[in-house]
Amino acid sequence: MVVRRGEQFFLDMEFDEQVDDKDLFGFDVVTTSYGRPTKFSDDESYHCPIQIRTVIVYPGSNKATAVFITSPNCIVAKYWIKQLYVTRKVDLTFCFDVKFSVSVIFNPFHPNDSVYMDNDDEREEYVMEDEGRVYFGSSRNIGSRAWYFGQFDDPVLDCAYLLLAKSDLPLEQWGDPVEVARTLSALVNSNDDAGVLVGNWSGDYSEGVSPTEWKSSVPIITQYYESQEPVCFGQCWVFSGVLTAFARALGIPARSVTNFDSAHDTNCNLIVDHYFDEDLTPVAGGSADSIWNFHVWNDLWMARPDLGDDFNGWQAVDATPQEQSQGVYRTGPSPLRAIKEGLVELPFDTPFVFAEVNACIKHWVRSADGSLNEVFSDPTKVGQFVSTKAVGSSDRQDITLLYNREEQAAFDKASGSSQIQGKGDRRDDNKGKREVKLNILTQDVLVIGNDLTVVLEINNEQNREKVLNYGFCVHLKKYNGKNLKDLAHEKGQVTVAGNSSANVEVQIKAQDYAEAAGQEEVGIEIVAMVVQGNDKQVSQTIVNLVNPEMEISISGEVAQNRTFHFQCVFVNNLPFDLTEGRFSIDGPGLRGKSLVQEVGLVKQGDKAKCSITLNPARAGNRVFIASFNSKEFKGVTREYPVYVEPDPNAVVEDEIIPVHREY
């Protein structure tokens, strides 16, 4: 039984003889902190989280109902009502072995709970909805995919309790959502404490599952719960999906959030510096800072009594292991208001999150004599299109203005804080001085398997002819800013007449990038430079790579507790054969396991097909998520929404717990 704290629940009891309304009833309540039981007795009301409100005795029968109540600020945990005592006379007490478990969770429906959310539609979305979306790609082309959180599936809630039990969080703090969120942030990753997911951005996933293959939190959590060993592997959207499942299972309103052009500011100075040689080769060891095409974290809803009512509401929490916080890989909870206002001294980890949405990008070119010249500064690129699933629909909701302000004030306030290592300068010293403009012309998105054309457009803004040096490099880049493969590198000279332009074109063939792109969330980055004397201008863009699609169809009536057939077709238009091909289906009612069908070799130009039988256990609007993966190429995903007709014969029976007397 799962009970939201502050609510009452009922325990129906059936004895082996008649009971009387003069009988006195008492219970022993036990919870466990990783094998160390803590016992509460109902007569110790000052600390017992579960208390008897009344016992209803049915005259002339052997049945009774105990009515229990929980406090809206009690510890969230799994409790066992272990013993029942019935006293008939002063010296005659019977003891019964009950063995009834109650899982108490936070209650966003109760106004006295610290996670209370007063908007019904938002509660439905951020607490009760077990399906959602995660956003990825780039700020030029935002993509999304369905994700099944499955917070009501077994064993998600029990695994959340297990994580709290394995942590060093004192039992008395299990009712504090701030501490619980911070603990989950640390334990969803495995870096410090053998938590749920192993992060891996290497490209080698042979010892586990590629992050792009996951579509649901439930198989990950199930594997961890059954083995209690970290699951391989995850990246940011996977960490976010798992954290969403745990938070919603525990009753904390939660949403998955994607920040595009997200800064990773390692030295906490609010500046992300990129250093290049004159041929546009990145300077080795120049900076550990990076810009991620996108980064996914979470917002969790809670009160912040440690900070005051002004900072209640959404808090940024990130389970992706990026930097240590107080010696542990975790981030948050950080109030969105503090992030927006630049109040970086407020806990937890606000400077880091503030930089993710507000840092300034600077490009530097190192000359042959070793000197550095700033050639580009962009104070507005970071923190674009902060996105989450809209309430009650599959649309994208832009929440950027919850995170940052359009004006400079928040940056200036944060720069002056003692939490910032040095003061960043967002000004572009070269702005307004350009006689030559450089543009990169290409498409925003490319389906993997197609060729790419890139045009460098060099515009001469003056009346006189100019002879200009140019250079460009094209490479495959992981979404977290790391280079995966060089695709092209060229330098040259071009003459541009006054008030005109010249174009330089480069072709990237599919076979040059497609196989390397098949294991990662990647894009093609183009960096170009034009040089006029001592004036160097750099331009950069990302082409978002998207996977080819597959076709989905169904046959048969889609109804609760009835089977229907789910068919998938994938055409291999990639420039190579695929081996070890397999389809998998995730969604509601699959009991923590993906349904998998192997198809083996899929030659170039061939079709792979599968038909999987599904038997939905729950009625209503549901989403099934299908994917195709192979050894060479992973992450072809598509969702299929269906309406499952309810089964009129489905009956939920009340649970009666039999109890037996012990003497």
N, C-alpha and C positions, 0 to 999 in steps of 0.2 A: 504494500500500500504506500502511495506517495501522498504526502500532505503538505500543503503550503503553510508556512508558519503563520500563526494568528488565527487559523481555522480549526474547527472541531472535526472529529472523526468518531466513528462508531465501531465497537467491537461486539459482535453477536456471539454469545456464549451458550453452549448447551451442556448441562451437567448430567450426572448419572442419577440424580434424584431431585426432588422438588426444592425450589429455593423460595425464600420468604422476603418480603420487603423490610423486615426487621434485621436481616443479615447485613453485616458491615463488610465492605469490599476494599481491598488494598492491592497494590501492584508493585513489583520491582521492575525498574526500567534500567537498561544497560546500553551503553554505546561503547564502541571499540576504537581506539586510536592505534592502528597497526599492531594488533595483538595485545594491547594493554587495555583491558576492560575498565570502564569507569561506571560505577553503579550509582543510580539515583533512586531514592525511595519517594513515593508520592507524598508522604507526610513531611518531607523536607522541601517545602514549597519554595524556599528562597533560592534554590538552584535547580530544582527538577524541571526540565523543559516540557514535560508532558504531565498533565494533571487530570484527575478525574473531575468532571463537572457534575455528573450524576450517574446513577445506575438505575435503569428501568427494569423492574421485575414484573414478569407477566403472571398474574395470579393463577394459582392452580397448575402451573407448568414447571418444567425443568429448564426454562430458557430465561435469559436476561440480556440486556444490552447496556454496555458501559459507554458513556459519552465522555470523550477526552477533549481537552483544549490545549493548544500550544500557544506560547507567547510570540508576538510579532517580532521580537528581537532575540529569540533563542538561538542556540547553536544549530546550524544545519548539519545533520549527520544521519546515519542509519541507526535506529534504536530498536532494541528488542525488549518487548514486554515478556519477561522471563517467567515470573511467578505471580500467581493470583492467590490472595489470602481472603478467605471468607470466615468471619468471626460470628458465631451464633450466641455464644455466652462469653462471659468474661474469661473463662478458662478453657474455651473450646474453639480452636482455630484450625481450619482445614487449609492445606497448601496444595495448589494445583500448578502443574507444569504447562505453561501456555505456549511459549515459543512463537510469538507473533512479532513480525518486523514492521516497522514504520519508517519510511524515508521522509525526513523533514527537509524542505527546501525553502529558499527565499520566496517572498510573496509580493510581486509587483501589483497585485490587486488590493492590497491592504494599505490604507493611508498611514499607518504607523510603522510600516516596514521601510527600511532604509533604501530599498530598491523600488519603492512605489512609483508607478507611472500612471498618470491620471487620464491619458488619452486611450480610449478603447481600441481604436484602429491601430495605433502604434504598439500597444500591448499584444494585439493579435499577431502583428508582423514580427516583432522582436523577441517574443517569448514563445508563442504557440506555433508559428510557422516552421515546419521542419524541412522546407525546401527553400533555396535561395539562389543567388547569382554572385559570381565573383567576376571582377572586371580586370582586363589585362590589355596588352598591346602597347600603344604609345599615345601621346597627346594628340597626334595627327590622325590616329585611327583607333578608336576605343572599341575593343572587342569584349565579349562576355561569354561565360559558360554557366550552365546550371550546376549547382552543387547540392547534394543531399546531406543536410546536417544530421538528421535522424536523432534528435535529442531525446525522443521518447522510445527509441529502440533499446533493447538490451544489448550490451551491458553498459550503456553510456553513463547513466547516473551512478551505478556502482563503481565504475572506473574513476569517476570524478571524486567520489569518497576515498577511493584507494590512493589517488594522488595526494589529497589532503593528508591522509594518514601517513604517507611516505615522507611528507615534507617535515620541516622543523617548525611548522606553524603550531603554536600552542592550541590545545583543544578549545580553550575559552575564546579564541579569536576566530573560530570557524563560523561565527555568526556575523562577522564584519566583512561586508562585500569588498571593501578596499583591500584588506589583507588577503582575502580569498582570490581576488583578481590578480594581485601581485604574485601570489603563489602559483596560480595556474599559468601565468606568463612564463615563469621559470620552468615548470614541469612539463609543459607541452613540448619543449625542446629537450634534448638529451645531453646538452653540453656539460652540465655540472652534476646532475643527479639521476642519471639513468632514466630520464623522462621518456615521453611517448615517442617522439620523432627524431630521427637523425637528419640533420641538414646536410645537403650535398649539392654543390654547384660545380663539381669537377667535370661533369659530362660522362663519367664512368659510373653506371648504376648496375653493374653486373652482379653485385652482391645483394640486390634488393629490387625494389620497384622504382622505375623512373617517376619523378614527381609529376610529370605530365600525364601519367596513366590514372592517377587517382581522380575519382569523381564524387566521392562520398567520404564523410568522416567515419562512418560506422565500421567498415572493414579494418581501418587503421586502429580504431579504439578496441575493436574485438580482438585483433591480433595481439595488441599490447596487454589487454586484460588477461587473456588466456596464457600468454607466455611470460608476462611481466619483464620482457626484454624490449629495448627500443626498436621501433619499426624503421626500416630503411625503404625509401628516403623521402624527404620533404623539402619544399622551398616555400616562399612566403605565403602563397595563397593556400597551401596545404596546412601550414601552421594556423592560419587564420580560420580555415574551415573547421579544424579540430577544436580550437578555442571557442568558436561560436557554439559548437555542439555542447561542450562542457558547461559554458556559462548558461545557456538556455535550459539545459537539463537541471541545473541547480536553481533555476528561477530568476537569474539575473538577465534583464533585457540586454541583448547583444546584437551587433550587426558587423558584417564584414565591410571594410573600407579600403578603397584603392586610391593611392596618390600617384598621379602621373608626373614624370620628371622629378623624381623624389631624390633628395640629397642625402648622402651618407657622409656627414661631417665628422671625421674621426678626431680632429683636434679641437673641436668646439669653438671655432672662431667665426662661424656663420659665413665662411667663404669656402667654396669648392674650387680649388686651383687645378688646372690642367696644364701640363708642360709638354711642349713639343720641340723637337729639333727643326731645323729649317726645311727638312724634307718631310715634315709632318709625322715623323716617327715619335711616338710617346717617349718621353725621357724616363729611363728606368729609375725607379726609386724616387721619382719626382714628388709624388703625393699619394697618400693612401685614400684620399677623398674620392668619391665617385658619384655619378648621377645614374640612378636606376631608371630605366624607361617607365617602370611602374613598381610600386611596392604596396603590398597588401598587409593591413593590420586590422585591429578591431576597435570599435567603440563599445563600451559597457556603461550602462546607466546606473547611477547610484548617488546617494548623498555623500557629501564630504564634510562631516562634522569636525574634522581636524583642520579645515580651511575656512569654514563658514558657508552659509547658504548661497552666497554669490557663486560658488564653485560646484554646486550640486548639478547633476545631470550627466551628460555624456563625458566619458573619460577615455582617452586613448590608451590602449593596452596592446602590446606587441609581443608575440611569442617567438618571432624569428630571432635567432641568436646573432645579433649584430655587435653589440658592445656590452660590456659588463656594467651592472648597476649594483653598487655595494658588494662587489665581488662575485656577482651571479649574473648569468646571461638572462636578462629580463628587461622589460620596458613598461613603465606605467604602474598604476593608473595616473594619467596626467589630465587635468581638466581642460576641456576644449576652450573654455573662456580664458584660462591662463595662457594657452598657446596663442590664441588670437590676439591678446593684449600684450604679448611679449613679457609676461610675468614669469620669467624663467627660473626664479628662485623658489617657486612653489613645487612641492613634490607631486609625482615622482618622475624624474627624467625629462622634465619639461624642456631643458635646453636642447636635448637631442631631437625631440619631436618637433620643436619650433624650427630647428634648422632643416628638417626634412621638407617643410613646406615654405620656408622663407629664405634659405641661404642664397647667396649671390654666386654666380658662375663667372670665373675669370680664366681666360686662355692666355698663356705666356709662350713666346717663342724664344728659344735659346740660340743666340748667334754663335758664330764660329769662335769668337773670343770669350765665350762663356757668359756674356751678359744676357739678361732677361728683359724682354720687351713685352709689355701688356698689349695684346692685339685685339682683345675682345672682352667685353664685360656685359653681363645680362642680369639685372637685378630682379627680373620678373618671370623668368622661365620656370624656376623651381616652384612646385606646388600647384600644378595645373589640374583642373577637372577632378577634384577629390570626389569620389563616386561611391554610391551605395545603392542597393536595390530600393526602389520606391515602395512606400507602404501600400499594400493591397494590389500591386501590379508588378509586371516584369520589367517595367521601364527603369531607366537609370535616373537616379536623383543626384544632382550636383550639390554638394554640401561644402564647397570650397570656402564660402564666406563664414562658415562656422569655425574654420581653422586659421584663416589669415585675413588681414585687412588690406584694402586696396591702397592705402596710403603708407607712408614711410614711418609713421609714428611708432608702430610696434617694433620694427627693426631697430630704431634708435634706442628705444627703451631697453630692449634685450641686449644690445651692444654695450650699454653702460652697466650691465649687471656684473657682479663678481663671479657669476657662474660662467661667463664667457671669457675664453683665453685670448686676450687681445681684442682689438676693435676692428671689425670689418668695415670696408669702404665699398659701397655699392656703385659709386659713380663710374661712368665710362669716360675716361679722359680723352678718348678719340672721337667721341660723338660730335658730329657736326663738321669734322675736318675732312671727310672723304671726298676725293675727286673721282674715285673709282668705286663702283659697287659690284659686289659679287653675289650671284644667286645660284642656287642649286635647283635645277628643274628635274623632277622625277615624280613618280606616282607615290601616293601615301601608303598604299598597301599592295602586296604582291602575294599571289597564291603560290605556295611552294611547288616547284616543278616548271614554272614559267621563267623566261629570260627577263632581264631588267635593263632598261636604257636610262642612263644618267647624262644630263647636259649641264655643263658649267657655263653660265651666262655671265660674261664680263662686260660691264657697262662703263663707258668713258663719259663722265659728266662734264668734261671740259671741251672747248672748241678745238683744241689742237690734238694732233695724233699722239698716241702714246704706245711705247713698246714696253710690254709688261711680262714679267715672269709669273708663272703660275705652277701650282702643284696640287695634287689631290691623292688621297688614299681611300680605298673602299675595303671594308672588312666586315665580316660576320661578327656580331657582338651580342653577348648574352644580355638579358634584360637587366642584370645587375651591374652593367657597365664594363664587364670584363671582355676583352677580345677573345674570340674563338678561332678565327681563321682570317688571314689576309687574302683579299680577293683581287685587288688591283692597286698599283702604285705608279705614279707617273709625274714627271716634271717636264716643263716646256716653256716656250716663249711665244707670245702672240702680239701682233700689231693691231691696235684698235683705233679706227678713225675717230675724229672729234664728234661728240654727241651721237655716238653709235655703239654697237655692241658686237662682240665676237663670241662664238660658241665653241666649246670643246666637248666632244661626245665620247662616252665610254659604254661598252656593252659588257654585262655580266651574264654568263651562261648558267642555266639551271644546274648542269652537272658540276659546276664549280662550287656550289654552296649547298645543294639540296640534301645530300647525305649527312653533312655536318649539322644541318638545321633540324634533322629529324629527331634529335634527342633532347632539345632544349626549347625554352621560350626565348627566341632570338629575333634580331632585326638586322638589316644591312645599314651600317652607318657610313655616310660619305662626309669626309672632312676635306675642304678645299681652301687654298690660300692664294692670294694674288699679291705681288710685291711691286711697289713703286718707290724706288729709292730706299729710304729707311722706313717707309710706311708699309706695314704688313697687315692685310685684312684676312681674317679667317671666317669661314662659314661652315655650318655643320647641319646635317639633317639625318633623320632615321626613316627608313622604309620598313614598315611593319610587315612581318611575314606571317601568313595565316595558312593553316593546314587545309588540304583539299577536303571536300565534303563527302558524306556518304548518304545514301538514301535509306529511309525507314518507312515501313508500312506495317499495318496490323490486319489480322483476319480473325473473325469470330467476335462474339459479343463480349464487351468489356464490362464485367460485373463482378461484384464482391464474391469471393470464394468460388469463382468459375474460371476455367482456363481459357486463354486466348493465345494466339501466336504472334510473335514480335519478329519481323523480318528486317534484316540489314543487308545492304549491298554497298561495297566499296570498290571503285575502279582505280587501279594502279596506273595513274598517269605520270608517275615519277620516272626519272631517267635511270632506274635500276630495279632489279628484282627484289622482292621482299620475302624473307624467310621467317618461319615460326609465327605466322600470322594468327591472330585470335581476336574474336569479338567478346566484349563483356557488357553486361547490363547491370546497372545499379538503380536503386529506387526504394520506395516504401514497401515494407512487408517482406523483404528478402532475408531477414533475420541475420543481418551482419555480414552476409557473404555476397560477393559478386557472382552472377551467373556467367559462366565462361564457355565459349565454344571455339575449339581449335580449328583452323583452316589450313595451316602449314604454308607451303610455297605459293606466292602470288606473283606471277611473272609480270614484267612490264607490259602494260596494256590489257592485262586480264582483269576479270571481276572476281571478287571474293564475296561469298554469300553465307548467311546463316539464318536459321529459324529457331527461336528459343520460346519455349512454353512458359507463360507467366500465370500466376494465380494470385491476384491481389487480395490481401487480407483486409484492406480498409477501403471504404467507399469515399466518394467525393472527387474533387479535382486533384489529380496526382501527376507527377512528372517522372518519367523513366529516362535514364541517361545511358546512351549507348556509346561505345568507343571501339575503335580498331587500333591495335598495336602490333608491332612486329619487332624483330631484332634490330632492323635498320631504321625504322621510322615509328614514332610513337605520338599519341595524343590526338588522333583524329576522333573528334567527339561531336555528338549531336544529341539534343534532348527531344523528347516526344511527349507533349502534354495529352492527357486523356481524362475523360470523366468516367469514373468507376460507378456503375449503378449499384445502389445498396441492395444487399440481400435481405429480403423481408423476414427470412427465417433466422437471421443472426440474433442470438440472445446472449446477453451478458448477465450471468447469474451472480446474486449476492454471495459473498464468501462467509461461511459459518465455520468458525474455528472450534473444533472439538477439544475439550480439556479433560484431563484425567487426574483423579485425586492421588496425591502422594501423602503417606502418613509418616 
